[in-house]
Amino acid sequence: KRQENCLETIEKVYEQRQSMWENKTQSVPQRIVSLTQPHIRPIVRGKAGKPIEFGAKLSVSCVDNYVFLDKISWENFNESCHLKEQVEKYKERLAIIPNPSM
């Protein structure tokens, strides 16, 4: 089964590379960069020293030494798009009721 999965991954990589060559581009959606871990995607971060990172991107909340995983993705995502949703989850977890006098 492992060899079968690896062969399927190799076929997908070949298709991606063929598409990149035909279209004269250096990127392709859902680009596979690892035969043994095809779910891992490169994430362009733009940080000094490490412009590209690999692995899952996490969005977490920490409250009173408890850590809550709000989102995990092998694809890049913009944290600000999920901020409102995370604030609502935070309120639900802690049963925070807004103070109308504020």
NORNORTA-V802443 format. One record per run of one state. SS is the DSSP state (a for helix, b for strand, c for the rest). FROM is the first residue (numbers start at 1). TO is the last residue. If there is no record, write none. Layout:
ss=SS from=FROM to=TO
ss=SS from=FROM to=TO
//
This chain:
ss=c from=1 to=1
ss=a from=2 to=22
ss=c from=23 to=41
ss=b from=42 to=47
ss=c from=48 to=49
ss=b from=50 to=54
ss=c from=55 to=56
ss=b from=57 to=63
ss=c from=64 to=65
ss=b from=66 to=73
ss=c from=74 to=78
ss=a from=79 to=94
ss=c from=95 to=102
//
